[in-house]
Amino acid sequence: MRRWLDRLYDAAGILAAFFMVATLAWVLVGIAGRTFHFYVRGTDAYAGYSMAAAGFLALAYTLRKGEHIRVTLLLQHVGRRWARALELWSHGVGVLVCALLAFYSAKLAWQSYTFHDISTGNDATPLWIPQLAMALGTAVLLVAMGDEFVRLLARKRLDGHPPNAQEPMRME
């Protein structure tokens, strides 16, 4: 199961990297079009869609790699027991927030598909297509946050190793 989850997070990270490169490509096409006097419809919109896809798809990968910003000022000044309780509480709330975000992102994409909603730009892209990346990214984030919560419940550190009695829990 661990290997499958890690592959899922890595796949989301690879897709995020692809969309970062796509963002660059769309921006370059737009610049080249202005420079050499040709026009490609929707380059600004497609660059925006690619940037949003990269951001949402990178969330789970970033969480798993421990790169999300964590405010640990309070955790550093309470005892180990309180720090664990606060970690559990924050991860539980995180799972709830991620579940709501994933649900409403998927609902938005589904409604856009059902109502045949298209962008207001001159590209007329069906909006469910770029919204699908947001729904997928938030769903994988929900899985990753749930994974971290379960690992914390199992008294494993967030990097996957059981805590050593002499070593304090990692609180980055």
Secondary structure as the mmCIF struct_conf table of DSSP 4:
data_model
#
loop_
_struct_conf.conf_type_id
_struct_conf.id
_struct_conf.beg_label_comp_id
_struct_conf.beg_label_asym_id
_struct_conf.beg_label_seq_id
_struct_conf.end_label_comp_id
_struct_conf.end_label_asym_id
_struct_conf.end_label_seq_id
HELX_RH_AL_P HELX_RH_AL_P1 ARG A 2 PHE A 36
TURN_TY1_P TURN_TY1_P1 HIS A 37 HIS A 37
TURN_TY1_P TURN_TY1_P2 ARG A 41 GLY A 42
HELX_RH_AL_P HELX_RH_AL_P2 THR A 43 ARG A 64
TURN_TY1_P TURN_TY1_P3 LYS A 65 GLY A 66
BEND BEND1 HIS A 68 HIS A 68
TURN_TY1_P TURN_TY1_P4 LEU A 73 LEU A 74
HELX_RH_3T_P HELX_RH_3T_P1 LEU A 75 HIS A 77
BEND BEND2 VAL A 78 VAL A 78
HELX_RH_AL_P HELX_RH_AL_P3 ARG A 80 THR A 114
TURN_TY1_P TURN_TY1_P5 PHE A 115 HIS A 116
STRN STRN1 ILE A 118 ILE A 118
BEND BEND3 THR A 120 GLY A 121
TURN_TY1_P TURN_TY1_P6 ASN A 122 ASP A 123
STRN STRN2 PRO A 126 PRO A 126
TURN_TY1_P TURN_TY1_P7 LEU A 127 LEU A 127
HELX_RH_AL_P HELX_RH_AL_P4 TRP A 128 LEU A 153
TURN_TY1_P TURN_TY1_P8 ALA A 154 ARG A 155
TURN_TY1_P TURN_TY1_P9 LEU A 158 ASP A 159
BEND BEND4 GLY A 160 HIS A 161
HELX_LH_PP_P HELX_LH_PP_P1 PRO A 162 ASN A 164
TURN_TY1_P TURN_TY1_P10 ALA A 165 GLN A 166
BEND BEND5 GLU A 167 GLU A 167
HELX_LH_PP_P HELX_LH_PP_P2 PRO A 168 ARG A 170
#
